[in-house]
């Protein structure tokens, strides 16, 4: 097995603000309703940008969301949205969501804001079929995020199949960054993921610890190995590829840290009704939203 590690320093995120913002977002969506043409409308009557109900009932298991592709007005055709009202839009959206050539859609599996929210997406990209699942525990004060991923190339055989799972234990993360800077790092990484292919598998972990200046130091560890009879071959390949892999991990970690620091530097945290109003504005006009 080959092991690669790199540590980056990032600005700390305020836990109280993060949990308040998450709760406000969940409450806004929980109070939303279905509007004309399958639009999703906030309690104040404004539609959420880019979110449309294609099939099922809003915020019910099985509801499918996405964008209905525009229907060209050619040869006297009338767009479905204007031709037969909302029922026709929903029917057209359902067909669009089921079509391989349609924009990707997200299916709501669970909506229980006090317990969990779970969504699933089927994506067709570059000849690959991907299934992505996301589960959030206790959404109003998030405690954990779980991600699952599986992919295959139709007709491509087992060499074109892979799967992966990841989990971010947010409760463990906050506990780790609340330790004294002089304390040893957490024994268990709060964020971990594992990807598996027929020929190899990889594991990624993120372990944070506080720095003296209040920032976070995050250690990223990537472990890789071959599987089955290819383990010896994989060891040889990784030996010669060690330099590029180390460089790739370092560049990816530094890039992610830079983007995180830039985003937090532009953030102007607000609270209460002001925070709720800014999140609502961001939902209905993402391009014109100002930093929270």
NULODREN-228183 format. One line per field, with one value per residue (C-alpha): residue number from 0; residue in three letters; x, y, z. Coordinates in Angstrom, 2 decimals, padded with zeros to 5 digits. Each point is the difference from the previous one (the first is absolute). Layout:
REM residues N
n <- NUM / ...
res <- ALA / ...
c1 <- X / ...
c2 <- Y / ...
c3 <- Z / ...
REM end
This chain:
REM residues 292
n <- 0 / 1 / 2 / 3 / 4 / 5 / 6 / 7 / 8 / 9 / 10 / 11 / 12 / 13 / 14 / 15 / 16 / 17 / 18 / 19 / 20 / 21 / 22 / 23 / 24 / 25 / 26 / 27 / 28 / 29 / 30 / 31 / 32 / 33 / 34 / 35 / 36 / 37 / 38 / 39 / 40 / 41 / 42 / 43 / 44 / 45 / 46 / 47 / 48 / 49 / 50 / 51 / 52 / 53 / 54 / 55 / 56 / 57 / 58 / 59 / 60 / 61 / 62 / 63 / 64 / 65 / 66 / 67 / 68 / 69 / 70 / 71 / 72 / 73 / 74 / 75 / 76 / 77 / 78 / 79 / 80 / 81 / 82 / 83 / 84 / 85 / 86 / 87 / 88 / 89 / 90 / 91 / 92 / 93 / 94 / 95 / 96 / 97 / 98 / 99 / 100 / 101 / 102 / 103 / 104 / 105 / 106 / 107 / 108 / 109 / 110 / 111 / 112 / 113 / 114 / 115 / 116 / 117 / 118 / 119 / 120 / 121 / 122 / 123 / 124 / 125 / 126 / 127 / 128 / 129 / 130 / 131 / 132 / 133 / 134 / 135 / 136 / 137 / 138 / 139 / 140 / 141 / 142 / 143 / 144 / 145 / 146 / 147 / 148 / 149 / 150 / 151 / 152 / 153 / 154 / 155 / 156 / 157 / 158 / 159 / 160 / 161 / 162 / 163 / 164 / 165 / 166 / 167 / 168 / 169 / 170 / 171 / 172 / 173 / 174 / 175 / 176 / 177 / 178 / 179 / 180 / 181 / 182 / 183 / 184 / 185 / 186 / 187 / 188 / 189 / 190 / 191 / 192 / 193 / 194 / 195 / 196 / 197 / 198 / 199 / 200 / 201 / 202 / 203 / 204 / 205 / 206 / 207 / 208 / 209 / 210 / 211 / 212 / 213 / 214 / 215 / 216 / 217 / 218 / 219 / 220 / 221 / 222 / 223 / 224 / 225 / 226 / 227 / 228 / 229 / 230 / 231 / 232 / 233 / 234 / 235 / 236 / 237 / 238 / 239 / 240 / 241 / 242 / 243 / 244 / 245 / 246 / 247 / 248 / 249 / 250 / 251 / 252 / 253 / 254 / 255 / 256 / 257 / 258 / 259 / 260 / 261 / 262 / 263 / 264 / 265 / 266 / 267 / 268 / 269 / 270 / 271 / 272 / 273 / 274 / 275 / 276 / 277 / 278 / 279 / 280 / 281 / 282 / 283 / 284 / 285 / 286 / 287 / 288 / 289 / 290 / 291
res <- UNK / UNK / UNK / UNK / UNK / UNK / UNK / UNK / UNK / UNK / UNK / UNK / UNK / UNK / UNK / UNK / UNK / UNK / UNK / UNK / UNK / UNK / UNK / UNK / UNK / UNK / UNK / UNK / UNK / UNK / UNK / UNK / UNK / UNK / UNK / UNK / UNK / UNK / UNK / UNK / UNK / UNK / UNK / UNK / UNK / UNK / UNK / UNK / UNK / UNK / UNK / UNK / UNK / UNK / UNK / UNK / UNK / UNK / UNK / UNK / UNK / UNK / UNK / UNK / UNK / UNK / UNK / UNK / UNK / UNK / UNK / UNK / UNK / UNK / UNK / UNK / UNK / UNK / UNK / UNK / UNK / UNK / UNK / UNK / UNK / UNK / UNK / UNK / UNK / UNK / UNK / UNK / UNK / UNK / UNK / UNK / UNK / UNK / UNK / UNK / UNK / UNK / UNK / UNK / UNK / UNK / UNK / UNK / UNK / UNK / UNK / UNK / UNK / UNK / UNK / UNK / UNK / UNK / UNK / UNK / UNK / UNK / UNK / UNK / UNK / UNK / UNK / UNK / UNK / UNK / UNK / UNK / UNK / UNK / UNK / UNK / UNK / UNK / UNK / UNK / UNK / UNK / UNK / UNK / UNK / UNK / UNK / UNK / UNK / UNK / UNK / UNK / UNK / UNK / UNK / UNK / UNK / UNK / UNK / UNK / UNK / UNK / UNK / UNK / UNK / UNK / UNK / UNK / UNK / UNK / UNK / UNK / UNK / UNK / UNK / UNK / UNK / UNK / UNK / UNK / UNK / UNK / UNK / UNK / UNK / UNK / UNK / UNK / UNK / UNK / UNK / UNK / UNK / UNK / UNK / UNK / UNK / UNK / UNK / UNK / UNK / UNK / UNK / UNK / UNK / UNK / UNK / UNK / UNK / UNK / UNK / UNK / UNK / UNK / UNK / UNK / UNK / UNK / UNK / UNK / UNK / UNK / UNK / UNK / UNK / UNK / UNK / UNK / UNK / UNK / UNK / UNK / UNK / UNK / UNK / UNK / UNK / UNK / UNK / UNK / UNK / UNK / UNK / UNK / UNK / UNK / UNK / UNK / UNK / UNK / UNK / UNK / UNK / UNK / UNK / UNK / UNK / UNK / UNK / UNK / UNK / UNK / UNK / UNK / UNK / UNK / UNK / UNK / UNK / UNK / UNK / UNK / UNK / UNK / UNK / UNK / UNK / UNK / UNK / UNK / UNK / UNK / UNK / UNK / UNK / UNK / UNK / UNK / UNK / UNK / UNK / UNK
c1 <- 000.00 / 001.22 / -000.78 / 000.14 / -000.64 / -000.12 / -001.06 / -001.64 / -001.07 / -003.49 / -002.10 / -002.31 / -003.75 / -002.22 / -002.11 / -002.86 / -000.38 / 000.26 / -002.74 / -002.22 / 000.38 / -000.73 / -003.13 / -001.23 / 000.50 / -001.87 / -002.87 / -000.33 / -000.18 / -002.33 / -002.42 / 000.14 / -002.75 / -000.64 / -000.83 / -001.11 / 001.64 / 001.71 / 002.01 / 001.03 / -001.23 / 001.17 / -002.52 / 000.29 / -001.11 / 003.37 / 001.11 / 003.27 / 002.37 / 000.88 / -002.20 / -003.08 / -002.16 / -000.03 / -001.87 / -001.77 / -001.06 / 002.19 / 002.11 / -001.40 / 002.10 / 000.45 / -000.33 / 002.27 / 001.52 / 001.92 / -000.52 / -002.53 / 001.80 / -001.42 / -002.32 / 000.75 / -002.90 / 000.29 / -002.61 / -002.74 / 000.93 / -000.94 / 002.22 / -001.48 / 000.02 / -002.53 / -001.89 / -001.75 / 000.81 / 001.86 / -001.02 / 001.61 / 003.14 / 000.34 / -000.55 / 002.55 / 002.41 / -000.37 / 000.84 / 002.92 / 001.34 / -000.17 / 001.67 / 003.74 / 000.38 / -001.87 / 001.62 / 001.02 / -002.61 / 000.13 / -002.40 / -001.01 / 000.09 / -000.59 / -001.12 / -000.12 / 001.64 / 000.33 / 001.57 / 001.46 / -000.14 / 001.04 / 000.28 / 001.18 / 001.12 / 000.56 / 002.56 / 001.04 / 003.36 / 002.70 / -001.59 / -000.06 / -003.09 / 000.41 / -002.26 / 000.63 / -001.69 / 000.18 / -001.36 / 000.01 / -000.67 / -001.85 / -000.06 / -000.96 / 003.22 / 001.95 / 001.78 / 001.15 / 000.12 / 000.18 / 000.82 / -000.29 / 001.11 / -000.15 / 000.77 / 000.20 / 000.26 / -002.90 / 001.42 / 003.48 / 000.42 / 001.42 / 003.02 / -002.40 / -001.66 / 000.91 / -001.60 / 000.75 / -001.30 / 000.90 / -001.09 / 000.61 / -000.73 / -000.62 / -000.40 / 003.44 / 001.40 / -001.15 / 001.37 / 003.38 / 000.34 / -001.13 / 003.05 / 003.00 / 002.63 / 002.51 / -002.25 / 000.65 / -002.20 / -003.22 / 000.59 / -002.68 / -000.29 / -003.38 / -000.07 / 000.74 / -000.74 / 000.74 / -000.08 / 000.13 / 000.76 / 000.61 / 003.74 / 000.62 / -001.45 / 000.72 / -000.79 / -000.01 / -000.18 / -000.07 / 001.04 / -000.17 / 001.68 / 000.03 / 003.01 / 001.30 / -001.45 / -003.51 / 000.18 / -000.31 / 002.78 / -001.45 / 002.01 / -001.07 / 001.07 / -000.41 / 000.65 / 000.00 / 000.54 / -000.66 / -002.61 / 000.06 / 002.89 / 000.92 / 001.29 / 003.67 / -000.48 / -001.76 / 002.85 / 002.51 / -002.17 / -000.50 / 003.72 / 000.77 / -003.07 / 000.65 / 001.33 / -002.94 / -002.52 / 001.60 / 000.09 / -003.61 / -001.19 / 001.96 / -001.30 / -003.60 / 000.14 / 001.61 / -002.51 / -002.97 / 001.45 / 000.48 / -003.59 / -001.28 / 002.06 / -001.15 / -003.65 / 000.24 / 001.88 / -002.94 / -002.54 / -001.74 / -002.00 / -003.44 / -002.48 / -003.69 / -002.47 / 002.78 / 001.67 / -003.31 / -000.75 / 003.43 / -000.33 / -003.45 / 001.42 / 002.79 / -002.55 / -002.05 / 002.88 / 003.32 / 001.89 / -000.93 / 000.51 / 002.36 / 002.32 / -001.83
c2 <- 000.00 / 003.50 / 002.89 / 003.70 / 002.90 / 003.78 / 002.65 / 003.32 / 002.98 / 001.42 / 002.69 / -001.31 / -000.06 / 001.15 / -002.95 / 002.10 / 001.92 / -003.18 / -001.78 / 003.08 / 000.35 / -003.71 / 000.23 / 003.09 / -001.65 / -003.15 / 002.04 / 002.06 / -003.12 / -001.78 / 002.93 / 000.08 / -001.27 / -000.97 / 002.95 / 000.47 / -002.29 / -002.08 / 002.90 / -000.13 / 003.11 / 001.35 / 001.06 / 003.62 / -001.03 / 000.23 / -002.99 / -001.77 / 000.49 / -003.13 / -002.37 / -001.56 / -002.92 / -002.45 / -002.91 / -000.92 / 002.19 / 002.73 / -001.07 / -003.54 / -003.13 / -000.63 / 003.64 / 000.75 / 003.45 / 001.59 / 002.24 / -000.66 / 000.53 / 002.75 / -001.12 / 001.74 / 001.92 / -001.38 / -001.03 / 001.54 / -001.96 / 001.55 / -000.55 / -002.63 / 002.49 / 002.20 / -002.67 / -001.96 / 001.51 / -001.41 / -003.63 / -000.11 / 001.67 / -002.62 / -002.81 / 001.48 / 000.50 / -003.62 / -001.14 / 002.43 / -001.25 / -003.58 / 000.72 / -000.66 / 003.22 / 002.15 / 002.27 / -001.95 / -000.32 / -000.54 / -002.35 / 000.69 / -003.23 / 001.39 / 003.37 / -000.02 / 003.30 / -000.93 / -003.36 / -000.38 / 001.11 / -002.34 / 000.66 / -002.04 / 001.00 / -001.99 / 001.64 / -000.88 / 001.53 / -000.90 / -003.37 / -000.87 / -000.58 / 001.35 / -000.40 / 002.45 / -000.09 / 002.60 / -000.33 / 002.75 / -000.88 / 002.52 / 002.67 / 002.91 / -000.53 / -002.31 / -002.85 / -002.12 / -000.04 / -003.31 / -000.36 / -003.06 / -000.35 / -002.79 / 000.11 / -002.20 / 000.24 / -001.80 / -003.04 / 000.75 / -002.97 / -000.11 / 002.17 / 002.90 / -000.37 / 001.74 / 001.01 / 002.21 / 001.15 / 002.92 / 001.50 / 003.27 / -000.32 / 003.66 / -000.59 / -001.64 / 002.85 / 002.69 / -002.04 / -000.28 / 003.74 / 000.88 / -001.74 / 001.92 / 000.68 / -001.95 / -003.06 / -002.98 / -000.24 / -001.99 / -003.76 / -000.48 / 002.15 / 001.85 / -000.13 / -003.20 / -001.50 / -003.22 / -000.69 / -003.52 / -001.28 / -003.53 / 000.71 / 002.40 / 001.81 / 003.34 / 001.56 / 003.71 / 001.57 / 003.56 / 000.69 / 003.58 / 001.55 / 003.60 / 002.24 / 002.55 / 002.91 / -001.49 / -001.41 / -003.70 / -002.31 / -002.86 / -003.10 / -001.77 / -003.64 / -002.10 / -003.75 / -002.14 / -003.67 / -002.59 / -002.72 / -003.76 / -001.40 / 003.49 / 001.13 / -000.65 / 001.70 / 002.91 / 000.39 / 000.29 / 002.50 / 002.14 / -000.06 / 001.62 / 002.28 / 001.23 / 003.39 / 000.96 / -001.28 / 001.98 / 003.11 / -000.46 / -000.40 / 003.05 / 002.19 / -001.13 / 000.60 / 003.43 / 001.01 / -001.06 / 001.83 / 003.15 / -000.06 / -000.59 / 002.91 / 002.31 / -000.88 / 000.58 / 003.28 / 001.28 / -001.20 / 002.60 / -002.07 / 001.23 / -001.54 / -000.34 / 001.44 / 001.69 / -003.37 / -001.61 / 002.83 / -000.26 / -003.77 / 000.48 / 002.62 / -002.41 / -002.71 / 002.18 / 001.95 / -001.91 / 002.27 / 003.12 / -001.37 / 001.83 / -001.73 / -001.11
c3 <- 000.00 / -000.84 / 002.35 / -000.84 / 002.39 / -000.15 / 002.54 / -000.85 / 002.10 / -000.45 / 001.65 / 002.71 / -000.56 / 002.87 / 001.11 / 001.33 / -003.26 / -002.09 / 001.96 / -000.01 / -003.78 / -000.53 / 002.14 / -001.82 / -003.40 / 001.05 / 001.47 / -003.19 / -002.16 / 002.43 / -000.26 / -003.80 / -002.27 / -003.59 / -002.22 / -003.61 / -002.55 / 002.65 / 001.41 / 003.65 / 001.81 / 003.36 / 002.65 / -001.20 / -003.52 / -001.76 / -002.13 / 000.75 / -002.92 / -001.97 / 002.00 / -001.59 / 001.01 / -002.89 / 001.55 / 003.23 / 002.92 / 001.40 / 003.01 / -000.14 / -000.52 / -003.72 / -001.04 / -002.98 / -000.46 / -002.84 / -002.99 / -002.78 / -003.33 / -002.18 / -002.79 / -003.32 / -001.51 / -003.51 / -002.53 / 002.09 / 003.11 / 003.32 / 003.06 / 002.29 / 002.85 / -001.79 / -001.86 / 002.70 / 003.37 / 002.95 / -000.45 / -003.44 / 001.32 / 002.71 / -002.52 / -002.38 / 002.90 / 001.05 / -003.51 / -000.14 / 003.31 / -001.22 / -003.34 / -000.34 / -002.02 / 002.55 / 002.60 / 003.08 / 002.73 / 003.74 / 001.77 / 003.58 / 002.03 / 003.50 / 001.33 / 003.79 / 001.00 / 003.66 / -000.81 / -003.49 / -003.62 / -002.79 / -003.73 / -002.95 / -003.48 / -003.17 / -002.28 / -003.56 / -000.86 / -002.53 / -000.67 / 003.71 / 002.09 / 003.53 / 003.01 / 002.82 / 003.40 / 002.78 / 003.53 / 002.61 / 003.65 / 002.20 / -002.75 / 002.23 / 002.00 / -002.32 / 001.74 / -002.94 / -003.80 / -001.85 / -003.69 / -002.22 / -003.60 / -002.54 / -003.68 / -003.06 / -003.75 / -001.67 / -001.77 / 001.30 / 002.32 / 003.53 / -000.86 / -000.45 / 003.39 / 003.24 / 003.26 / 002.94 / 003.36 / 002.22 / 003.29 / 001.78 / 003.73 / 000.78 / 003.73 / 000.07 / -002.15 / 002.44 / 002.90 / -001.74 / -000.70 / 003.54 / 001.50 / 001.27 / -002.69 / 002.10 / 000.22 / -002.31 / -003.10 / 000.11 / -000.07 / -002.63 / -003.12 / -000.02 / -003.82 / -001.90 / -003.39 / -001.85 / -003.73 / -001.44 / -003.48 / -001.15 / -000.28 / 002.90 / 002.98 / 001.62 / 003.37 / 000.83 / 003.48 / 001.34 / 003.59 / 001.36 / 003.01 / 001.25 / -000.55 / 002.51 / -002.05 / -000.06 / -003.53 / -000.79 / -001.17 / -002.04 / -000.80 / -003.19 / -000.31 / -003.15 / 000.10 / -003.14 / -000.77 / -002.68 / 000.48 / -000.29 / -002.05 / -001.19 / 003.39 / -000.90 / -003.36 / 001.64 / 002.48 / -002.85 / -001.89 / 003.09 / 000.73 / -003.35 / 000.14 / 003.52 / -001.07 / -002.25 / 002.55 / 002.82 / -002.17 / -001.06 / 003.60 / 001.12 / -002.83 / 000.49 / 003.77 / -000.36 / -002.69 / 002.15 / 003.01 / -002.07 / -001.23 / 003.54 / 001.39 / -002.79 / 000.60 / 003.76 / -000.50 / -002.07 / 002.54 / 002.13 / 002.50 / 000.96 / 002.41 / 000.74 / -002.49 / -001.97 / -000.61 / -000.95 / -002.46 / -001.63 / -000.45 / -001.53 / -002.38 / -000.98 / -000.78 / -002.33 / -001.55 / 000.36 / -002.42 / 001.89 / 003.51 / 002.34 / 002.50 / 003.12
REM end
